[in-house]
Amino acid sequence: MTDDWNDYAEGWDDNSDVRRYASRAFTTLDDHLNLCGKDWQSKRVLDFGCGTGLLTENIAPHVEEVVAVDTSENMIAVLQQKQLQNVRAAHGDILAGDVPELENAFSGFDLICASSVCAFLPDYSGAVAVLAGLLNKGGHFVQWDWQASDDDGFGLTLNQMKAALEAARLGSIRVERIFEFKSDEQGMPVLIGAGVRNTE
Ligand SMILES: C[S@@+](CC[C@H](N)C(=O)[O-])C[C@H]1O[C@@H](n2cnc3c(N)ncnc32)[C@H](O)[C@@H]1O
């Protein structure tokens, strides 16, 4: 194992668990926001920590544009090779405002999603606050992460997620267990965390 995401880019899409996670995330996103409905056809979406774009691929046909960003150059290279029509894939750190390819297209999102990203961030709560600031008023933030068994375990707890969404001043907060993977007879639950940027 390495902790450099670049090392996982090649072959990422061949991992059936990774594909299944993205597919479950998309299904639950559509259930949550009716993303396949016509209201979303004129909307802009940010896929934060997009990896090779497995979630992006599902979202793009239903919206005007997906901006897909990741700090891993190799993950973004795989996504760029897919040449998706209305997807702008860019490598860089959007939390630090450092994605040269995006120029001034950093904000004005109707939806920001983060699939299996937030639990890997050194400052999860700070990241949600930054991302919330990139949303249009009334825009949605939605994340999925492995559920941690306690505060020190890998993943995020329900309380950690709820606290971060509240600290980012998001409204209509939803935090719950949304699906589960089975590994060696052990359940690996996944949480969804969602909130809306206030309109005032
Ligand atoms: C478990 S992978 C998930 C990738 C993708 N969302 C998926 O579901 O296939 C985590 C991703 O988060 C990215 N990542 C980690 N820290 C990041 C940051 N600060 N900004 C953007 N992406 C980040 C990694 O490079 C990696 O591609």
The ligand as an SDF file (V2000), in Angstrom:
LIG
                    3D

 27 29  0  0  0  0  0  0  0  0999 V2000
  -10.9030    6.9520   -2.5920 C   0  0  0  0  0  0  0  0  0  0  0  0
  -10.4730    8.0030   -3.9210 S   0  0  0  0  0  0  0  0  0  0  0  0
  -12.1030    8.3520   -4.5810 C   0  0  0  0  0  0  0  0  0  0  0  0
  -12.0530    8.8080   -6.0100 C   0  0  0  0  0  0  0  0  0  0  0  0
  -13.4300    9.0000   -6.6570 C   0  0  0  0  0  0  0  0  0  0  0  0
  -14.2220    9.9850   -5.9580 N   0  0  0  0  0  0  0  0  0  0  0  0
  -14.1570    7.6860   -6.7660 C   0  0  0  0  0  0  0  0  0  0  0  0
  -15.1630    7.5250   -6.0830 O   0  0  0  0  0  0  0  0  0  0  0  0
  -13.7220    6.8230   -7.5400 O   0  0  0  0  0  0  0  0  0  0  0  0
  -10.0440    9.5420   -3.1160 C   0  0  0  0  0  0  0  0  0  0  0  0
   -9.6390   10.6370   -4.0940 C   0  0  0  0  0  0  0  0  0  0  0  0
   -9.5520   11.8810   -3.3900 O   0  0  0  0  0  0  0  0  0  0  0  0
   -8.4810   12.6190   -3.9450 C   0  0  0  0  0  0  0  0  0  0  0  0
   -8.0830   13.6740   -3.0070 N   0  0  0  0  0  0  0  0  0  0  0  0
   -7.4740   13.5430   -1.8230 C   0  0  0  0  0  0  0  0  0  0  0  0
   -7.2660   14.7560   -1.2630 N   0  0  0  0  0  0  0  0  0  0  0  0
   -7.7830   15.6700   -2.1340 C   0  0  0  0  0  0  0  0  0  0  0  0
   -7.9000   17.0990   -2.1470 C   0  0  0  0  0  0  0  0  0  0  0  0
   -7.4290   17.8480   -1.1420 N   0  0  0  0  0  0  0  0  0  0  0  0
   -8.4770   17.7020   -3.1970 N   0  0  0  0  0  0  0  0  0  0  0  0
   -8.9540   16.9540   -4.2330 C   0  0  0  0  0  0  0  0  0  0  0  0
   -8.8680   15.6130   -4.2850 N   0  0  0  0  0  0  0  0  0  0  0  0
   -8.3010   14.9750   -3.2520 C   0  0  0  0  0  0  0  0  0  0  0  0
   -7.4280   11.5710   -4.2110 C   0  0  0  0  0  0  0  0  0  0  0  0
   -6.4300   12.0170   -5.0960 O   0  0  0  0  0  0  0  0  0  0  0  0
   -8.2740   10.4200   -4.7480 C   0  0  0  0  0  0  0  0  0  0  0  0
   -8.4000   10.4780   -6.1440 O   0  0  0  0  0  0  0  0  0  0  0  0
  1  2  1  0
  2  3  1  0
  2 10  1  0
  3  4  1  0
  4  5  1  0
  5  6  1  0
  5  7  1  0
  7  8  2  0
  7  9  1  0
 10 11  1  0
 11 12  1  0
 11 26  1  0
 12 13  1  0
 13 14  1  0
 13 24  1  0
 14 15  1  0
 14 23  1  0
 15 16  2  0
 16 17  1  0
 17 18  1  0
 17 23  2  0
 18 19  1  0
 18 20  2  0
 20 21  1  0
 21 22  2  0
 22 23  1  0
 24 25  1  0
 24 26  1  0
 26 27  1  0
M  CHG  2   2   1   9  -1
M  END
$$$$
